[in-house]
Amino acid sequence: MPEVAQHVVTQHEYAHHHLQSSSAWGMAMITSAVVDDSGTAASAAWTAFARACRSVHEMFATYFSVIGIDDGLEHYRGNMRYLRYYGLGTALIGGLPLSPAGRKRAIEDLSRALMSPAWLTELTFDQVRRLGQSGDGLPGAPDARLHVLIQSIADESVSTPLARLFEETDDSRDRWDPLAARLSALGIDCPDHEDLMNWTAVMVDGCNEFLPVSIEIEGRGSDPLMSLVENHSRERLRLHSQHRRDAATSELGRTNDPADQRRPGTPHRGTRTHADPR
């Protein structure tokens, strides 16, 4: 594959994982997946969460994957579903007077805010585990919030101060609380950064009692919450020519090592996702 195509694919999948790991809705999905040992209720709860955020997730991943890439959008040519997701991103921030760096900050911060309704951060780990099982629906769905924001941001009195925030503030942690306050005033409630951080740590501690691989938070960079992406990142996808494809596929299979006798679906700590180019 051409290098630019590889970059688009990698950025798209990285964006999904980034959003999932650093938002309240994403962490709730991770938590819901450990709801019980049978997996039946876990599957139902996870699916309920996933259906409610698909547009926000794909909008962010698609738009983020082509920012700053010459002709990046050409790699979605003919794919009407993903072009519609890109269109949502354009409807959201396309009218904002932003630099390329400002657009990247805007699509990232707004997607993360849409995926972080404040009510979630008021729940305990056990309460989150029970979400999505009753069939009553999940309030504050990210996709519903997205459509409210697209309509609101068309108003210059809303878009102008938002654009100024994305252009003038480099640190995502410093942007979060002012952004949360502006969105909450529009009816898109968001938690304070500290509340989101503390709640995320509780969810991580709870998940680590169930998950076969631990999640850790380290205070790396300007925003400690972002370190979740680094510490529990799995999405490093590589596209190979045919002579490497067989090797890459074989590495993903189970081994004969007794240490590899793990629960189905559990990633092995030593698993690599692509053949070592060296």
Accessible surface in RSA format (square Angstrom, percent):
REM  Atomic radii and reference values for relative SASA: ProtOr
REM  Chains: A
REM  Algorithm: Lee & Richards
REM  Probe-radius: 1.40
REM  Slices: 20
REM RES _ NUM      All-atoms   Total-Side   Main-Chain    Non-polar    All polar
REM                ABS   REL    ABS   REL    ABS   REL    ABS   REL    ABS   REL
RES MET A   1   141.92  73.5  80.58  53.3  61.34 146.0  52.57  44.7  89.34 118.4
RES PRO A   2    84.37  61.5  71.22  64.9  13.15  47.8  83.66  69.1   0.71   4.4
RES GLU A   3   139.89  80.3 130.71  98.9   9.18  21.9  65.04 125.8  74.86  61.1
RES VAL A   4    54.47  35.8  47.45  43.0   7.02  16.9  52.03  45.2   2.44   6.6
RES ALA A   5     4.50   4.1   3.85   5.9   0.65   1.5   4.21   5.9   0.29   0.8
RES GLN A   6    16.99   9.5  16.99  12.4   0.00   0.0  15.43  32.9   1.56   1.2
RES HIS A   7    84.85  46.4  82.10  57.1   2.75   7.0  49.51  51.0  35.34  41.1
RES VAL A   8     6.73   4.4   6.73   6.1   0.00   0.0   6.73   5.8   0.00   0.0
RES VAL A   9    46.87  30.8  44.12  39.9   2.75   6.6  46.87  40.7   0.00   0.0
RES THR A  10    40.02  28.5  39.12  39.7   0.90   2.1  37.40  50.2   2.62   4.0
RES GLN A  11    38.73  21.7  38.73  28.3   0.00   0.0   0.56   1.2  38.17  28.9
RES HIS A  12    16.87   9.2  16.87  11.7   0.00   0.0  10.22  10.5   6.65   7.7
RES GLU A  13    51.91  29.8  51.80  39.2   0.12   0.3   3.37   6.5  48.54  39.6
RES TYR A  14    66.36  31.0  66.22  37.7   0.14   0.4  45.80  34.4  20.56  25.3
RES ALA A  15     0.16   0.1   0.00   0.0   0.16   0.4   0.16   0.2   0.00   0.0
RES HIS A  16    35.62  19.5  35.13  24.4   0.49   1.3  27.90  28.8   7.72   9.0
RES HIS A  17    12.92   7.1   9.35   6.5   3.58   9.2   7.31   7.5   5.62   6.5
RES HIS A  18    16.10   8.8  16.10  11.2   0.00   0.0  15.89  16.4   0.21   0.2
RES LEU A  19     1.49   0.8   1.49   1.1   0.00   0.0   1.49   1.0   0.00   0.0
RES GLN A  20    29.24  16.4  29.24  21.4   0.00   0.0  19.60  41.7   9.65   7.3
RES SER A  21     0.30   0.3   0.28   0.4   0.02   0.0   0.13   0.3   0.17   0.2
RES SER A  22     1.52   1.3   0.24   0.3   1.28   3.0   1.28   2.7   0.24   0.3
RES SER A  23     0.44   0.4   0.00   0.0   0.44   1.0   0.44   0.9   0.00   0.0
RES ALA A  24     0.00   0.0   0.00   0.0   0.00   0.0   0.00   0.0   0.00   0.0
RES TRP A  25     0.00   0.0   0.00   0.0   0.00   0.0   0.00   0.0   0.00   0.0
RES GLY A  26     0.00   0.0   0.00   N/A   0.00   0.0   0.00   0.0   0.00   0.0
RES MET A  27     1.60   0.8   1.60   1.1   0.00   0.0   0.67   0.6   0.93   1.2
RES ALA A  28     0.00   0.0   0.00   0.0   0.00   0.0   0.00   0.0   0.00   0.0
RES MET A  29     5.79   3.0   5.79   3.8   0.00   0.0   5.79   4.9   0.00   0.0
RES ILE A  30    26.34  15.0  23.25  17.3   3.09   7.5  26.05  18.8   0.29   0.8
RES THR A  31     0.00   0.0   0.00   0.0   0.00   0.0   0.00   0.0   0.00   0.0
RES SER A  32     0.00   0.0   0.00   0.0   0.00   0.0   0.00   0.0   0.00   0.0
RES ALA A  33    50.25  46.2  31.66  48.9  18.58  42.3  31.95  45.0  18.30  48.5
RES VAL A  34    16.40  10.8   9.81   8.9   6.58  15.9  15.08  13.1   1.32   3.6
RES VAL A  35    13.54   8.9   7.40   6.7   6.15  14.8   7.40   6.4   6.15  16.7
RES ASP A  36    58.60  41.0  40.73  40.5  17.87  42.3  32.92  77.5  25.68  25.6
RES ASP A  37   148.65 104.1 111.88 111.4  36.77  87.0  42.22  99.4 106.44 106.2
RES SER A  38    86.77  73.3  45.31  60.5  41.47  95.5  52.18 111.1  34.60  48.5
RES GLY A  39    30.98  38.2   0.00   N/A  30.98  38.2  25.95  71.2   5.03  11.3
RES THR A  40   105.37  74.9  96.34  97.7   9.03  21.5  76.46 102.7  28.92  43.7
RES ALA A  41    25.32  23.3  19.75  30.5   5.57  12.7  24.92  35.1   0.40   1.0
RES ALA A  42     7.13   6.6   6.69  10.3   0.44   1.0   6.99   9.8   0.14   0.4
RES SER A  43    67.73  57.2  58.98  78.7   8.75  20.2  33.80  72.0  33.93  47.5
RES ALA A  44    56.73  52.2  42.71  65.9  14.02  31.9  51.92  73.1   4.81  12.7
RES ALA A  45     0.00   0.0   0.00   0.0   0.00   0.0   0.00   0.0   0.00   0.0
RES TRP A  46   107.48  43.1 107.48  52.0   0.00   0.0  94.65  50.5  12.83  20.8
RES THR A  47    46.11  32.8  46.01  46.6   0.10   0.2  29.21  39.2  16.90  25.5
RES ALA A  48    33.59  30.9  23.09  35.6  10.49  23.9  29.08  41.0   4.50  11.9
RES PHE A  49     0.00   0.0   0.00   0.0   0.00   0.0   0.00   0.0   0.00   0.0
RES ALA A  50    16.26  15.0  13.83  21.3   2.43   5.5  14.47  20.4   1.79   4.7
RES ARG A  51   166.90  70.1 151.44  77.2  15.46  36.8  40.81  55.8 126.09  76.4
RES ALA A  52    19.49  17.9  11.15  17.2   8.34  19.0  19.47  27.4   0.02   0.0
RES CYS A  53     2.32   1.8   2.32   2.6   0.00   0.0   0.00   0.0   2.32   2.5
RES ARG A  54   127.25  53.4 123.41  62.9   3.85   9.2  38.02  52.0  89.23  54.1
RES SER A  55    26.03  22.0  26.03  34.7   0.00   0.0   0.03   0.1  26.00  36.4
RES VAL A  56     0.00   0.0   0.00   0.0   0.00   0.0   0.00   0.0   0.00   0.0
RES HIS A  57    20.45  11.2  20.45  14.2   0.00   0.0  17.84  18.4   2.61   3.0
RES GLU A  58    27.16  15.6  27.16  20.6   0.00   0.0   2.14   4.1  25.03  20.4
RES MET A  59     0.00   0.0   0.00   0.0   0.00   0.0   0.00   0.0   0.00   0.0
RES PHE A  60     1.17   0.6   1.17   0.7   0.00   0.0   1.17   0.7   0.00   0.0
RES ALA A  61     0.00   0.0   0.00   0.0   0.00   0.0   0.00   0.0   0.00   0.0
RES THR A  62     0.00   0.0   0.00   0.0   0.00   0.0   0.00   0.0   0.00   0.0
RES TYR A  63    14.40   6.7  14.40   8.2   0.00   0.0   2.59   1.9  11.81  14.6
RES PHE A  64    13.48   6.7  10.76   6.7   2.72   7.1  10.76   6.5   2.72   7.8
RES SER A  65     0.04   0.0   0.00   0.0   0.04   0.1   0.00   0.0   0.04   0.0
RES VAL A  66    14.58   9.6   7.20   6.5   7.38  17.8   7.20   6.3   7.38  20.0
RES ILE A  67    33.80  19.2  13.48  10.0  20.32  49.0  19.11  13.8  14.70  39.9
RES GLY A  68    76.10  93.9   0.00   N/A  76.10  93.9  36.87 101.2  39.23  87.9
RES ILE A  69    28.23  16.1  13.43  10.0  14.79  35.7  17.17  12.4  11.06  30.0
RES ASP A  70   129.75  90.9 114.91 114.4  14.84  35.1  36.93  86.9  92.82  92.6
RES ASP A  71   110.17  77.2  92.98  92.5  17.19  40.6  25.02  58.9  85.15  84.9
RES GLY A  72     1.43   1.8   0.00   N/A   1.43   1.8   0.01   0.0   1.41   3.2
RES LEU A  73    65.67  36.6  61.55  44.0   4.11  10.3  61.70  43.3   3.96  10.7
RES GLU A  74    86.34  49.6  74.91  56.7  11.43  27.2  31.97  61.8  54.37  44.4
RES HIS A  75    81.56  44.6  46.04  32.0  35.52  90.9  33.13  34.1  48.43  56.4
RES TYR A  76    20.88   9.7  19.79  11.3   1.09   2.8  19.28  14.5   1.60   2.0
RES ARG A  77   177.39  74.5 148.88  75.9  28.51  67.9  66.97  91.5 110.42  66.9
RES GLY A  78    63.58  78.4   0.00   N/A  63.58  78.4  35.42  97.2  28.15  63.1
RES ASN A  79    64.47  44.5  57.58  55.6   6.89  16.6  17.26  41.5  47.22  45.6
RES MET A  80   115.12  59.6 111.49  73.8   3.63   8.7  94.52  80.4  20.61  27.3
RES ARG A  81   150.12  63.0 147.01  74.9   3.11   7.4  25.07  34.3 125.05  75.8
RES TYR A  82    54.13  25.3  54.13  30.8   0.00   0.0  23.72  17.8  30.41  37.5
RES LEU A  83    49.90  27.8  42.07  30.1   7.83  19.7  42.46  29.8   7.44  20.0
RES ARG A  84   150.58  63.2 140.60  71.7   9.98  23.8  73.14 100.0  77.43  46.9
RES TYR A  85    27.15  12.7  27.15  15.4   0.00   0.0  12.46   9.4  14.69  18.1
RES TYR A  86    50.37  23.5  50.37  28.7   0.00   0.0  18.23  13.7  32.14  39.6
RES GLY A  87    32.14  39.6   0.00   N/A  32.14  39.6  26.69  73.2   5.45  12.2
RES LEU A  88    37.60  20.9  36.38  26.0   1.22   3.1  36.83  25.9   0.78   2.1
RES GLY A  89     0.00   0.0   0.00   N/A   0.00   0.0   0.00   0.0   0.00   0.0
RES THR A  90    62.13  44.2  59.33  60.1   2.80   6.7  56.25  75.6   5.87   8.9
RES ALA A  91    51.27  47.1  26.87  41.5  24.40  55.5  38.76  54.6  12.51  33.1
RES LEU A  92     1.26   0.7   0.00   0.0   1.26   3.2   0.00   0.0   1.26   3.4
RES ILE A  93     0.46   0.3   0.00   0.0   0.46   1.1   0.00   0.0   0.46   1.2
RES GLY A  94    42.22  52.1   0.00   N/A  42.22  52.1  12.75  35.0  29.46  66.0
RES GLY A  95    76.36  94.2   0.00   N/A  76.36  94.2  43.48 119.3  32.88  73.6
RES LEU A  96    12.46   6.9   2.20   1.6  10.26  25.8   2.56   1.8   9.90  26.7
RES PRO A  97   101.99  74.3  74.60  68.0  27.40  99.6  90.47  74.7  11.52  71.6
RES LEU A  98    19.90  11.1   0.00   0.0  19.90  50.0   2.79   2.0  17.11  46.0
RES SER A  99    45.92  38.8  35.48  47.3  10.44  24.1  39.14  83.3   6.78   9.5
RES PRO A 100    82.72  60.3  81.34  74.1   1.38   5.0  81.83  67.6   0.90   5.6
RES ALA A 101    53.52  49.2  43.78  67.6   9.73  22.1  51.03  71.9   2.49   6.6
RES GLY A 102     0.00   0.0   0.00   N/A   0.00   0.0   0.00   0.0   0.00   0.0
RES ARG A 103    78.53  33.0  78.53  40.0   0.00   0.0  14.21  19.4  64.32  39.0
RES LYS A 104    92.38  45.1  92.38  56.7   0.00   0.0  40.84  36.8  51.53  54.9
RES ARG A 105    52.21  21.9  50.92  26.0   1.30   3.1  13.86  18.9  38.35  23.2
RES ALA A 106     0.00   0.0   0.00   0.0   0.00   0.0   0.00   0.0   0.00   0.0
RES ILE A 107     0.00   0.0   0.00   0.0   0.00   0.0   0.00   0.0   0.00   0.0
RES GLU A 108    34.32  19.7  33.95  25.7   0.37   0.9   3.59   6.9  30.73  25.1
RES ASP A 109     3.87   2.7   3.87   3.9   0.00   0.0   1.37   3.2   2.50   2.5
RES LEU A 110     0.00   0.0   0.00   0.0   0.00   0.0   0.00   0.0   0.00   0.0
RES SER A 111     0.00   0.0   0.00   0.0   0.00   0.0   0.00   0.0   0.00   0.0
RES ARG A 112     4.70   2.0   4.70   2.4   0.00   0.0   1.86   2.5   2.85   1.7
RES ALA A 113     0.39   0.4   0.39   0.6   0.00   0.0   0.39   0.6   0.00   0.0
RES LEU A 114     0.00   0.0   0.00   0.0   0.00   0.0   0.00   0.0   0.00   0.0
RES MET A 115     0.00   0.0   0.00   0.0   0.00   0.0   0.00   0.0   0.00   0.0
RES SER A 116     0.00   0.0   0.00   0.0   0.00   0.0   0.00   0.0   0.00   0.0
RES PRO A 117     0.00   0.0   0.00   0.0   0.00   0.0   0.00   0.0   0.00   0.0
RES ALA A 118    20.34  18.7  20.20  31.2   0.14   0.3  20.20  28.4   0.14   0.4
RES TRP A 119    52.12  20.9  49.66  24.0   2.46   5.8  50.92  27.2   1.20   1.9
RES LEU A 120     0.00   0.0   0.00   0.0   0.00   0.0   0.00   0.0   0.00   0.0
RES THR A 121    23.03  16.4   5.15   5.2  17.87  42.6   0.25   0.3  22.78  34.4
RES GLU A 122   137.94  79.2 104.18  78.8  33.76  80.4  44.00  85.1  93.94  76.7
RES LEU A 123    40.30  22.4  34.22  24.5   6.07  15.3  35.00  24.6   5.29  14.2
RES THR A 124    77.41  55.1  73.27  74.3   4.14   9.9  73.51  98.7   3.91   5.9
RES PHE A 125    24.23  12.1  23.32  14.4   0.91   2.4  23.32  14.1   0.91   2.6
RES ASP A 126    75.34  52.8  73.34  73.0   1.99   4.7  15.84  37.3  59.49  59.3
RES GLN A 127    72.98  40.8  69.09  50.5   3.89   9.3  13.20  28.1  59.78  45.3
RES VAL A 128     0.00   0.0   0.00   0.0   0.00   0.0   0.00   0.0   0.00   0.0
RES ARG A 129    46.34  19.5  46.34  23.6   0.00   0.0   4.95   6.8  41.39  25.1
RES ARG A 130   148.75  62.5 138.89  70.8   9.86  23.5  64.34  87.9  84.41  51.2
RES LEU A 131    33.72  18.8  30.86  22.1   2.86   7.2  33.61  23.6   0.11   0.3
RES GLY A 132    17.39  21.5   0.00   N/A  17.39  21.5   5.73  15.7  11.66  26.1
RES GLN A 133    78.08  43.7  46.18  33.7  31.90  76.0  19.68  41.9  58.40  44.3
RES SER A 134    84.69  71.6  47.59  63.5  37.10  85.5  45.12  96.1  39.57  55.4
RES GLY A 135    73.04  90.1   0.00   N/A  73.04  90.1  39.53 108.5  33.51  75.0
RES ASP A 136   126.94  88.9  89.33  88.9  37.62  88.9  34.04  80.1  92.90  92.6
RES GLY A 137    56.74  70.0   0.00   N/A  56.74  70.0  39.22 107.6  17.52  39.2
RES LEU A 138    26.17  14.6   6.54   4.7  19.64  49.4   7.35   5.2  18.83  50.7
RES PRO A 139    82.39  60.0  69.87  63.7  12.52  45.5  81.66  67.4   0.73   4.5
RES GLY A 140    29.74  36.7   0.00   N/A  29.74  36.7  16.87  46.3  12.87  28.8
RES ALA A 141    21.05  19.4  19.27  29.7   1.79   4.1  19.27  27.1   1.79   4.7
RES PRO A 142     0.00   0.0   0.00   0.0   0.00   0.0   0.00   0.0   0.00   0.0
RES ASP A 143    25.42  17.8  25.39  25.3   0.03   0.1  17.37  40.9   8.05   8.0
RES ALA A 144    60.22  55.4  49.77  76.8  10.45  23.8  57.09  80.4   3.13   8.3
RES ARG A 145    13.87   5.8  13.02   6.6   0.85   2.0  12.31  16.8   1.56   0.9
RES LEU A 146     0.00   0.0   0.00   0.0   0.00   0.0   0.00   0.0   0.00   0.0
RES HIS A 147    92.42  50.5  91.49  63.6   0.93   2.4  59.47  61.3  32.95  38.3
RES VAL A 148    65.70  43.2  65.00  58.8   0.70   1.7  65.35  56.8   0.35   0.9
RES LEU A 149     0.00   0.0   0.00   0.0   0.00   0.0   0.00   0.0   0.00   0.0
RES ILE A 150    32.93  18.7  30.04  22.4   2.89   7.0  30.04  21.6   2.89   7.8
RES GLN A 151   140.57  78.6 121.31  88.7  19.27  45.9  43.21  92.0  97.36  73.8
RES SER A 152    26.10  22.1  16.47  22.0   9.63  22.2  11.95  25.4  14.15  19.8
RES ILE A 153    11.29   6.4   6.66   5.0   4.63  11.2   6.66   4.8   4.63  12.6
RES ALA A 154    88.36  81.2  49.59  76.5  38.77  88.2  60.28  84.9  28.08  74.4
RES ASP A 155    76.44  53.5  66.56  66.3   9.87  23.3  25.09  59.1  51.34  51.2
RES GLU A 156   132.73  76.2 127.63  96.6   5.10  12.1  44.10  85.3  88.63  72.4
RES SER A 157    82.92  70.1  56.84  75.9  26.08  60.1  54.99 117.1  27.93  39.1
RES VAL A 158    24.99  16.4  22.13  20.0   2.86   6.9  24.43  21.2   0.56   1.5
RES SER A 159    14.33  12.1  14.33  19.1   0.00   0.0   2.84   6.0  11.50  16.1
RES THR A 160    51.57  36.7  50.50  51.2   1.07   2.5  42.00  56.4   9.58  14.5
RES PRO A 161    22.15  16.1  19.20  17.5   2.95  10.7  19.32  16.0   2.83  17.6
RES LEU A 162     0.89   0.5   0.89   0.6   0.00   0.0   0.89   0.6   0.00   0.0
RES ALA A 163     4.47   4.1   4.37   6.7   0.10   0.2   4.47   6.3   0.00   0.0
RES ARG A 164   120.79  50.7 114.29  58.3   6.50  15.5  43.17  59.0  77.62  47.0
RES LEU A 165    23.03  12.8  17.46  12.5   5.57  14.0  22.53  15.8   0.50   1.3
RES PHE A 166     0.00   0.0   0.00   0.0   0.00   0.0   0.00   0.0   0.00   0.0
RES GLU A 167    61.61  35.4  43.40  32.8  18.21  43.4  25.83  50.0  35.78  29.2
RES GLU A 168   128.49  73.8  92.63  70.1  35.85  85.4  41.72  80.7  86.76  70.8
RES THR A 169    31.27  22.2  28.59  29.0   2.67   6.4  16.02  21.5  15.25  23.1
RES ASP A 170   114.67  80.3  92.50  92.1  22.17  52.4  33.62  79.1  81.06  80.8
RES ASP A 171    36.01  25.2  30.69  30.5   5.32  12.6  16.84  39.6  19.17  19.1
RES SER A 172    18.08  15.3  14.80  19.8   3.28   7.6  11.08  23.6   7.00   9.8
RES ARG A 173    98.33  41.3  92.40  47.1   5.93  14.1  25.68  35.1  72.65  44.0
RES ASP A 174    87.34  61.2  72.98  72.6  14.36  34.0  20.67  48.7  66.67  66.5
RES ARG A 175     9.03   3.8   9.03   4.6   0.00   0.0   0.00   0.0   9.03   5.5
RES TRP A 176     3.66   1.5   2.81   1.4   0.85   2.0   3.65   1.9   0.01   0.0
RES ASP A 177    65.46  45.9  60.70  60.4   4.76  11.3  25.05  59.0  40.41  40.3
RES PRO A 178    58.23  42.4  48.47  44.2   9.76  35.5  57.26  47.3   0.97   6.0
RES LEU A 179     0.42   0.2   0.42   0.3   0.00   0.0   0.42   0.3   0.00   0.0
RES ALA A 180     4.10   3.8   2.92   4.5   1.18   2.7   3.88   5.5   0.22   0.6
RES ALA A 181    66.70  61.3  49.47  76.3  17.23  39.2  58.82  82.8   7.87  20.9
RES ARG A 182   107.62  45.2 100.66  51.3   6.96  16.6  22.70  31.0  84.92  51.5
RES LEU A 183     0.09   0.0   0.09   0.1   0.00   0.0   0.09   0.1   0.00   0.0
RES SER A 184    45.65  38.6  29.99  40.0  15.66  36.1  25.97  55.3  19.68  27.6
RES ALA A 185    89.13  81.9  46.02  71.0  43.11  98.1  58.80  82.8  30.32  80.3
RES LEU A 186    52.37  29.2  31.27  22.4  21.10  53.0  37.68  26.5  14.69  39.5
RES GLY A 187    63.76  78.6   0.00   N/A  63.76  78.6  34.94  95.9  28.82  64.5
RES ILE A 188     1.17   0.7   1.17   0.9   0.00   0.0   1.17   0.8   0.00   0.0
RES ASP A 189    55.58  38.9  55.58  55.3   0.00   0.0  32.03  75.4  23.55  23.5
RES CYS A 190    12.26   9.3   0.00   0.0  12.26  28.8   0.00   0.0  12.26  13.2
RES PRO A 191     6.96   5.1   1.20   1.1   5.76  20.9   6.96   5.8   0.00   0.0
RES ASP A 192    77.32  54.2  75.60  75.2   1.72   4.1   8.60  20.2  68.72  68.5
RES HIS A 193    16.01   8.7  15.95  11.1   0.06   0.1   8.16   8.4   7.84   9.1
RES GLU A 194   121.56  69.8 117.57  88.9   3.99   9.5  38.76  75.0  82.80  67.6
RES ASP A 195    73.25  51.3  69.10  68.8   4.15   9.8  12.56  29.6  60.69  60.5
RES LEU A 196     0.14   0.1   0.14   0.1   0.00   0.0   0.14   0.1   0.00   0.0
RES MET A 197    35.45  18.4  35.27  23.3   0.18   0.4  35.27  30.0   0.18   0.2
RES ASN A 198    84.62  58.4  80.62  77.9   4.00   9.6  27.30  65.7  57.31  55.4
RES TRP A 199    12.76   5.1   7.74   3.7   5.02  11.8  12.22   6.5   0.54   0.9
RES THR A 200     0.69   0.5   0.69   0.7   0.00   0.0   0.13   0.2   0.56   0.9
RES ALA A 201    35.68  32.8  34.87  53.8   0.81   1.8  35.55  50.1   0.13   0.3
RES VAL A 202    76.65  50.4  74.20  67.2   2.44   5.9  75.15  65.3   1.50   4.1
RES MET A 203     0.00   0.0   0.00   0.0   0.00   0.0   0.00   0.0   0.00   0.0
RES VAL A 204     5.44   3.6   5.44   4.9   0.00   0.0   5.44   4.7   0.00   0.0
RES ASP A 205    94.66  66.3  88.58  88.2   6.08  14.4  28.53  67.1  66.13  66.0
RES GLY A 206     9.77  12.0   0.00   N/A   9.77  12.0   9.17  25.2   0.60   1.3
RES CYS A 207     0.00   0.0   0.00   0.0   0.00   0.0   0.00   0.0   0.00   0.0
RES ASN A 208    47.34  32.6  28.24  27.3  19.10  46.0  14.35  34.5  32.99  31.9
RES GLU A 209   146.41  84.1 106.66  80.7  39.75  94.7  40.31  78.0 106.11  86.6
RES PHE A 210    78.82  39.4  57.55  35.6  21.27  55.3  62.36  37.8  16.46  47.1
RES LEU A 211    49.49  27.6  36.59  26.2  12.90  32.4  36.65  25.7  12.83  34.5
RES PRO A 212    63.15  46.0  33.91  30.9  29.24 106.3  47.10  38.9  16.05  99.7
RES VAL A 213    53.93  35.5  51.81  46.9   2.12   5.1  51.81  45.0   2.12   5.7
RES SER A 214    62.43  52.8  49.00  65.4  13.43  30.9  19.15  40.8  43.27  60.6
RES ILE A 215     5.04   2.9   2.51   1.9   2.53   6.1   2.63   1.9   2.41   6.5
RES GLU A 216   100.90  57.9  96.49  73.0   4.41  10.5  33.48  64.8  67.42  55.0
RES ILE A 217    52.49  29.9  23.43  17.5  29.05  70.0  23.43  16.9  29.05  78.8
RES GLU A 218    75.80  43.5  71.00  53.7   4.80  11.4  30.18  58.4  45.62  37.2
RES GLY A 219    66.52  82.0   0.00   N/A  66.52  82.0  21.75  59.7  44.77 100.3
RES ARG A 220   130.93  55.0 119.63  61.0  11.31  26.9  61.32  83.8  69.62  42.2
RES GLY A 221    63.99  78.9   0.00   N/A  63.99  78.9  40.09 110.0  23.90  53.5
RES SER A 222    54.48  46.0  40.06  53.5  14.42  33.2  28.41  60.5  26.07  36.5
RES ASP A 223     2.41   1.7   0.54   0.5   1.88   4.4   0.52   1.2   1.90   1.9
RES PRO A 224    28.76  21.0  28.76  26.2   0.00   0.0  28.76  23.7   0.00   0.0
RES LEU A 225     0.62   0.3   0.62   0.4   0.00   0.0   0.62   0.4   0.00   0.0
RES MET A 226    34.40  17.8  32.24  21.3   2.15   5.1  30.49  25.9   3.91   5.2
RES SER A 227     2.54   2.1   0.00   0.0   2.54   5.8   2.40   5.1   0.13   0.2
RES LEU A 228     0.52   0.3   0.52   0.4   0.00   0.0   0.52   0.4   0.00   0.0
RES VAL A 229     2.20   1.5   2.20   2.0   0.00   0.0   2.20   1.9   0.00   0.0
RES GLU A 230    96.42  55.4  75.33  57.0  21.09  50.2  15.63  30.2  80.79  66.0
RES ASN A 231    49.36  34.0  15.57  15.0  33.80  81.4   7.08  17.0  42.29  40.9
RES HIS A 232    30.09  16.4  22.83  15.9   7.26  18.6  19.37  20.0  10.72  12.5
RES SER A 233    53.03  44.8  25.93  34.6  27.10  62.4  12.89  27.4  40.14  56.2
RES ARG A 234   128.24  53.8 113.89  58.1  14.35  34.2  55.57  75.9  72.67  44.0
RES GLU A 235    56.32  32.3  47.63  36.0   8.68  20.7   3.78   7.3  52.53  42.9
RES ARG A 236   161.17  67.7 160.49  81.8   0.67   1.6  39.41  53.9 121.76  73.8
RES LEU A 237    61.41  34.2  59.76  42.8   1.65   4.2  60.57  42.5   0.84   2.3
RES ARG A 238   107.35  45.1  90.88  46.3  16.47  39.2  12.93  17.7  94.42  57.2
RES LEU A 239    68.20  38.0  50.17  35.9  18.03  45.3  52.52  36.9  15.67  42.2
RES HIS A 240    28.18  15.4  15.66  10.9  12.51  32.0  13.64  14.1  14.53  16.9
RES SER A 241    59.27  50.1  45.71  61.0  13.57  31.3  49.37 105.1   9.90  13.9
RES GLN A 242   107.41  60.1 100.94  73.8   6.47  15.4  63.58 135.3  43.82  33.2
RES HIS A 243   143.99  78.7 110.36  76.7  33.63  86.0  98.00 101.0  45.99  53.5
RES ARG A 244    80.51  33.8  79.31  40.4   1.21   2.9   9.67  13.2  70.84  42.9
RES ARG A 245   118.76  49.9 118.47  60.4   0.29   0.7  47.21  64.5  71.54  43.4
RES ASP A 246   103.32  72.4  97.65  97.2   5.67  13.4  34.51  81.2  68.81  68.6
RES ALA A 247    47.49  43.7  40.11  61.9   7.38  16.8  46.34  65.3   1.15   3.1
RES ALA A 248    13.11  12.1  12.76  19.7   0.36   0.8  12.76  18.0   0.35   0.9
RES THR A 249    87.83  62.5  82.94  84.1   4.89  11.7  65.86  88.5  21.97  33.2
RES SER A 250    82.06  69.3  54.95  73.3  27.11  62.4  52.42 111.6  29.64  41.5
RES GLU A 251    60.62  34.8  40.23  30.4  20.39  48.6  30.82  59.6  29.79  24.3
RES LEU A 252   100.54  56.0  74.45  53.3  26.09  65.6  74.55  52.4  25.99  69.9
RES GLY A 253    41.42  51.1   0.00   N/A  41.42  51.1  33.18  91.1   8.23  18.4
RES ARG A 254   138.38  58.1 105.64  53.9  32.74  78.0  65.39  89.4  72.98  44.2
RES THR A 255    77.84  55.4  63.90  64.8  13.93  33.2  69.64  93.5   8.20  12.4
RES ASN A 256   153.23 105.7 127.44 123.2  25.79  62.1  37.08  89.2 116.14 112.3
RES ASP A 257    74.56  52.2  65.83  65.5   8.74  20.7  22.28  52.4  52.28  52.1
RES PRO A 258   110.72  80.7  97.95  89.3  12.77  46.4 100.77  83.2   9.95  61.8
RES ALA A 259    76.31  70.2  44.55  68.8  31.76  72.2  57.30  80.7  19.02  50.4
RES ASP A 260     2.19   1.5   2.19   2.2   0.00   0.0   0.80   1.9   1.39   1.4
RES GLN A 261   122.15  68.3  90.69  66.3  31.46  74.9  47.62 101.4  74.53  56.5
RES ARG A 262    63.56  26.7  45.00  22.9  18.57  44.2  29.93  40.9  33.63  20.4
RES ARG A 263   148.51  62.4 134.69  68.7  13.82  32.9  69.20  94.6  79.32  48.1
RES PRO A 264   120.21  87.6  99.44  90.6  20.77  75.5 103.35  85.3  16.86 104.8
RES GLY A 265    85.31 105.2   0.00   N/A  85.31 105.2  45.36 124.5  39.94  89.5
RES THR A 266    15.69  11.2  10.17  10.3   5.52  13.1   9.41  12.6   6.28   9.5
RES PRO A 267    71.72  52.3  59.33  54.1  12.38  45.0  68.99  57.0   2.73  17.0
RES HIS A 268    61.40  33.6  53.27  37.0   8.13  20.8  44.48  45.8  16.92  19.7
RES ARG A 269   186.95  78.5 147.65  75.3  39.30  93.6  73.55 100.5 113.40  68.7
RES GLY A 270    52.62  64.9   0.00   N/A  52.62  64.9  32.71  89.8  19.91  44.6
RES THR A 271    59.45  42.3  30.46  30.9  28.99  69.1  30.04  40.3  29.41  44.5
RES ARG A 272   119.58  50.2 113.07  57.6   6.52  15.5  55.93  76.4  63.65  38.6
RES THR A 273    54.29  38.6  39.23  39.8  15.06  35.9  35.91  48.2  18.38  27.8
RES HIS A 274    31.91  17.4  30.96  21.5   0.95   2.4  17.46  18.0  14.44  16.8
RES ALA A 275     7.32   6.7   7.32  11.3   0.00   0.0   7.32  10.3   0.00   0.0
RES ASP A 276    54.68  38.3  39.03  38.8  15.65  37.0  19.09  44.9  35.60  35.5
RES PRO A 277    74.27  54.1  55.78  50.8  18.49  67.2  55.98  46.2  18.29 113.7
RES ARG A 278   245.04 102.9 177.79  90.6  67.25 160.1 100.63 137.5 144.41  87.5
END  Absolute sums over single chains surface
CHAIN  1 A    14192.3      11100.2       3092.2       7422.0       6770.4
END  Absolute sums over all chains
TOTAL         14192.3      11100.2       3092.2       7422.0       6770.4
